């Protein structure tokens, strides 16, 4: 691919990726904040807000009072963010020559396979962990996930360049978040709506499971953003002699920031 074409693709995919992520993250944190406010507000008054010269009142409903076709879904922002992110990985790393260190002897095809395998295996491991009793203990679950991510990053770093390793940890978080939305949040919501249409009682575990995954997404998005931005600061991050330690710090600080945002 010519440098000019690569540059234009980089610009187009990067703009689309950032814009889609703004929409996705904004909606995620808005609903996180709204859910917290609704838990504190009287059930009859809901939450009042002012924006753009108007006043808005939001009430949380336990039943569906409108036709399902009138319900607004927030789903394509996540898919667009992930698709454009994968396109960026291809342009910048898989086709852009940044996947391996300059003196690497490993074949490019094997490196691409390892990078994509890291994303797939990472999602599978996370998804299995969420199904265990460990998920009921937030601290133990977070500690286990942190240890696995750092171990995975160390292993991937033996194959890929440090810069590519960093970005693939961010891509792993993005993949998990997107898979959560499309595979673990949307299907239960569809089943809830279908049950209400039939006049049946809604299984409360459906909503609880979807909410658990949504909570995990709010914690992953902050370190993901920090990891993406880290590419612009090589001396402090992936170019540092303690790059893996710095990566771990970015993740932990991101989780702490997410916890503070959720409490606020």
C-alpha positions as CSV (number, residue, x, y, z in Angstrom):
1,X,0.0,0.0,0.0
2,X,1.3,3.5,-0.9
3,X,2.2,5.9,1.9
4,X,-0.5,8.4,0.8
5,X,-3.3,5.8,0.8
6,X,-2.2,4.5,4.2
7,X,-2.1,8.0,5.6
8,X,-5.6,8.7,4.4
9,X,-7.0,5.4,5.7
10,X,-5.3,6.1,9.0
11,X,-7.0,9.5,9.2
12,X,-10.4,8.3,8.2
13,X,-10.5,5.3,10.4
14,X,-9.0,7.2,13.4
15,X,-11.6,10.0,13.1
16,X,-14.4,7.5,12.8
17,X,-13.0,5.5,15.7
18,X,-12.7,8.5,18.0
19,X,-16.1,9.9,17.1
20,X,-17.8,6.5,17.6
21,X,-16.0,6.0,20.9
22,X,-17.2,9.5,22.1
23,X,-20.8,8.5,21.4
24,X,-20.4,5.1,23.0
25,X,-18.6,6.2,26.1
26,X,-20.8,9.2,26.6
27,X,-23.9,7.1,26.5
28,X,-22.4,4.5,28.8
29,X,-21.5,7.0,31.5
30,X,-24.7,8.9,31.1
31,X,-26.7,5.8,31.9
32,X,-24.3,4.9,34.7
33,X,-24.9,8.3,36.3
34,X,-28.6,8.2,35.6
35,X,-29.0,4.8,37.2
36,X,-27.2,6.0,40.3
37,X,-29.4,9.1,40.5
38,X,-32.6,7.1,40.1
39,X,-31.6,4.8,43.0
40,X,-31.5,7.9,45.2
41,X,-34.5,9.7,43.8
42,X,-38.1,9.2,44.9
43,X,-39.8,6.6,42.6
44,X,-42.6,9.0,41.7
45,X,-40.5,12.0,40.8
46,X,-37.5,10.5,39.0
47,X,-34.6,12.6,37.9
48,X,-35.0,16.2,36.6
49,X,-32.4,17.7,34.3
50,X,-32.0,20.9,32.2
51,X,-30.3,21.0,28.9
52,X,-30.5,23.1,25.7
53,X,-33.1,25.4,27.2
54,X,-35.5,22.6,28.2
55,X,-36.3,20.5,31.2
56,X,-36.3,16.7,31.2
57,X,-37.8,14.3,33.7
58,X,-36.7,10.6,33.6
59,X,-38.4,7.8,35.4
60,X,-37.3,4.2,35.5
61,X,-40.0,1.8,34.4
62,X,-40.3,-1.9,35.3
63,X,-42.7,-2.6,32.5
64,X,-42.7,-1.7,28.8
65,X,-45.5,0.9,28.2
66,X,-44.9,1.4,24.5
67,X,-44.5,-0.7,21.4
68,X,-41.1,-2.3,21.2
69,X,-40.4,-0.5,18.0
70,X,-40.5,2.8,19.9
71,X,-37.7,1.8,22.3
72,X,-34.4,3.4,21.6
73,X,-31.3,1.1,21.6
74,X,-27.7,2.2,22.1
75,X,-25.7,-0.5,20.3
76,X,-24.2,0.6,17.0
77,X,-21.8,3.0,18.7
78,X,-20.0,0.0,20.2
79,X,-19.9,-1.9,17.0
80,X,-18.7,1.1,15.0
81,X,-15.9,1.7,17.6
82,X,-14.7,-1.8,17.4
83,X,-14.8,-2.2,13.6
84,X,-12.9,1.1,13.1
85,X,-10.5,0.1,15.8
86,X,-9.8,-3.2,14.0
87,X,-9.3,-1.3,10.8
88,X,-6.8,0.9,12.5
89,X,-4.9,-2.1,13.8
90,X,-4.7,-3.4,10.2
91,X,-3.5,0.0,8.7
92,X,-1.0,0.9,11.5
93,X,0.2,-2.4,12.7
94,X,-0.6,-5.4,10.5
95,X,0.1,-3.5,7.2
96,X,2.1,-0.6,8.7
97,X,5.2,-2.5,9.9
98,X,4.8,-1.7,13.6
99,X,3.7,-5.2,14.7
100,X,7.2,-6.6,15.3
101,X,10.5,-5.2,16.6
102,X,13.0,-4.2,13.8
103,X,15.2,-7.2,14.7
104,X,12.5,-9.8,15.0
105,X,12.9,-13.1,13.2
106,X,9.3,-14.3,13.6
107,X,7.2,-14.3,10.5
108,X,4.6,-11.6,10.0
109,X,1.8,-14.1,9.6
110,X,2.5,-15.8,12.9
111,X,2.6,-12.4,14.6
112,X,-0.8,-11.4,13.2
113,X,-2.2,-14.8,14.3
114,X,-0.8,-14.3,17.8
115,X,-2.3,-10.8,18.0
116,X,-5.7,-11.8,16.9
117,X,-5.6,-14.9,19.0
118,X,-4.9,-12.7,22.1
119,X,-8.1,-10.9,21.5
120,X,-10.2,-14.0,21.0
121,X,-8.7,-16.0,23.9
122,X,-8.9,-12.9,26.2
123,X,-12.6,-12.6,25.6
124,X,-13.2,-16.3,26.2
125,X,-11.3,-16.3,29.5
126,X,-13.1,-13.2,30.7
127,X,-16.5,-14.5,29.7
128,X,-15.8,-17.8,31.6
129,X,-14.6,-15.9,34.7
130,X,-17.8,-13.8,34.8
131,X,-19.8,-17.1,35.0
132,X,-17.9,-18.2,38.2
133,X,-18.7,-17.2,41.8
134,X,-15.6,-15.1,41.7
135,X,-17.6,-12.3,40.0
136,X,-19.6,-11.7,43.3
137,X,-16.4,-10.4,44.9
138,X,-15.4,-7.3,43.1
139,X,-11.9,-7.1,44.6
140,X,-11.0,-10.7,44.0
141,X,-12.5,-10.6,40.5
142,X,-10.5,-7.4,39.6
143,X,-7.3,-8.8,41.1
144,X,-7.7,-12.0,39.1
145,X,-8.4,-10.1,35.9
146,X,-5.4,-7.8,36.5
147,X,-3.0,-10.7,37.0
148,X,-4.3,-12.4,33.8
149,X,-4.0,-9.2,31.7
150,X,-0.5,-8.6,32.9
151,X,0.5,-12.2,32.3
152,X,-1.0,-12.1,28.8
153,X,0.7,-8.8,28.0
154,X,4.0,-10.3,29.1
155,X,3.5,-13.3,26.9
156,X,2.4,-11.2,23.9
157,X,5.4,-9.0,24.4
158,X,7.7,-11.9,23.7
159,X,6.2,-12.0,20.2
160,X,5.1,-8.5,19.3
161,X,6.8,-5.1,19.6
162,X,6.2,-3.3,22.9
163,X,4.1,-0.7,21.2
164,X,2.0,-3.3,19.5
165,X,1.6,-5.1,22.9
166,X,0.3,-2.0,24.5
167,X,-2.3,-1.3,21.8
168,X,-3.5,-4.9,21.8
169,X,-4.2,-4.8,25.5
170,X,-6.4,-1.8,24.7
171,X,-7.9,-3.6,21.8
172,X,-8.6,-6.6,24.2
173,X,-10.6,-4.3,26.5
174,X,-12.4,-2.9,23.5
175,X,-13.2,-6.3,22.2
176,X,-14.5,-7.5,25.6
177,X,-16.7,-4.3,25.9
178,X,-18.1,-4.7,22.4
179,X,-18.8,-8.5,22.9
180,X,-20.5,-7.7,26.2
181,X,-22.8,-5.2,24.5
182,X,-23.7,-7.5,21.6
183,X,-23.5,-10.9,23.2
184,X,-24.3,-10.4,26.9
185,X,-26.4,-7.2,27.2
186,X,-28.6,-6.9,24.1
187,X,-29.8,-10.6,24.0
188,X,-31.2,-10.5,27.6
189,X,-32.8,-7.2,26.9
190,X,-34.5,-8.6,23.8
191,X,-35.8,-11.6,25.9
192,X,-37.1,-9.2,28.5
193,X,-39.0,-7.2,25.9
194,X,-40.4,-10.4,24.3
195,X,-41.6,-11.7,27.7
196,X,-43.4,-8.4,28.4
197,X,-45.0,-8.6,24.9
198,X,-46.4,-12.0,25.8
199,X,-47.6,-10.8,29.2
200,X,-45.2,-13.0,31.1
201,X,-43.1,-12.2,34.2
202,X,-39.6,-11.1,33.4
203,X,-36.7,-13.2,34.7
204,X,-34.8,-10.7,37.0
205,X,-31.5,-12.5,36.4
206,X,-31.6,-11.2,32.8
207,X,-31.4,-7.6,33.8
208,X,-28.9,-8.4,36.6
209,X,-26.6,-10.1,34.2
210,X,-26.7,-7.4,31.7
211,X,-26.1,-4.7,34.4
212,X,-23.1,-6.6,35.6
213,X,-21.5,-6.6,32.1
214,X,-22.4,-2.9,31.7
215,X,-20.6,-2.2,35.0
216,X,-17.5,-4.0,33.8
217,X,-17.5,-1.9,30.6
218,X,-17.4,1.3,32.6
219,X,-14.3,0.1,34.3
220,X,-12.6,-1.0,31.1
221,X,-13.2,2.1,29.1
222,X,-10.9,4.4,31.2
223,X,-7.7,2.4,31.0
224,X,-8.5,1.6,27.3
225,X,-8.5,5.4,26.6
226,X,-5.2,5.8,28.5
227,X,-3.6,3.0,26.6
228,X,-4.6,4.4,23.3
229,X,-3.3,7.8,24.1
230,X,0.0,6.3,25.4
231,X,1.2,5.7,21.8
232,X,1.9,9.5,21.7
233,X,4.2,9.3,24.7
234,X,6.7,6.5,24.0
235,X,9.3,7.7,26.5
236,X,6.9,7.4,29.4
237,X,5.0,4.3,28.3
238,X,5.9,1.6,25.8
239,X,9.4,2.9,25.3
240,X,10.2,2.9,29.0
241,X,12.5,0.2,30.4
242,X,9.7,-0.6,32.8
243,X,7.0,-0.7,30.1
244,X,5.0,-3.6,31.6
245,X,4.9,-1.9,35.0
246,X,3.7,1.3,33.4
247,X,1.0,-0.6,31.6
248,X,-0.1,-2.1,34.9
249,X,-0.2,1.4,36.5
250,X,-2.3,2.7,33.6
251,X,-4.9,-0.1,34.1
252,X,-5.0,0.4,37.9
253,X,-5.3,4.1,37.8
254,X,-8.0,3.8,35.1
255,X,-10.0,1.4,37.3
256,X,-9.7,3.8,40.3
257,X,-10.8,6.7,38.1
258,X,-13.8,4.7,36.9
259,X,-14.7,3.8,40.4
260,X,-14.6,7.5,41.4
261,X,-16.8,8.5,38.4
262,X,-19.3,5.8,39.3
263,X,-19.5,7.0,42.8
264,X,-20.0,10.6,41.7
